[in-house]
Amino acid sequence: MKVIVRGHNLEMTEALKDYAEKKLSKIEKYFDNIQKVNVELDYRSTKEEDKRHVAQVTIWASGSLIRGEIASKDMYASIDMVFNKLEKQVIKYKEKLKTRKKEKSSIGKTLVAEILEEERNNLPKISKSKILSLTEMTPEEATLQMKMIDHDFFVYKNIDTGAVNIAYTRKEGDFGNLIVS
């Protein structure tokens, strides 16, 4: 996070600059997506003595701007008060982002759950199960067996490789052999 301190109509002392940087860098502990903090310290000639020292701060965080401005009779007090004001705004903004994220997340989870439930209801039901003991044979023998029992596929153990294979009838009318690894 980058803190930039500028002064207008006042002598910018190193102590004042360091105080503003140190104080406003504490904002980062509440929100880690802060890119930049601009601090404008200004002395204004006004009739009201307690409104002459102005601290104006702009925070760039996650594509949003958070601003605060406080005027008082002392620049250090203005910095403290604008920090307190911004601290509350940043916490509020962070909570707002969390709420939005939870809402989006829960909407997404609900939608996914509904789709999965609908898919489960539309799945074909298994009405019958069989136990298959694999016989060792050649692909040609498996094709003959498949034709004899009038099925579209036949599962067997290849006598040459020892792997489980599936012989199947292709759309073109010839046969295919799938090796299960």
PEQUILIN-V924407 format. One record per helix or strand of 2 or more residues. SS is the DSSP state (2 for helix, 1 for strand). FROM is the first residue (numbers start at 0). LEN is the number of residues. If there is no record, write none. Layout:
# PEQUILIN-V924407
ss=SS from=FROM len=LEN
ss=SS from=FROM len=LEN
This chain:
# PEQUILIN-V924407
ss=1 from=1 len=7
ss=2 from=13 len=16
ss=1 from=33 len=10
ss=2 from=48 len=3
ss=1 from=52 len=9
ss=1 from=63 len=9
ss=2 from=74 len=48
ss=1 from=135 len=2
ss=2 from=138 len=11
ss=1 from=152 len=6
ss=1 from=163 len=6
ss=1 from=174 len=6
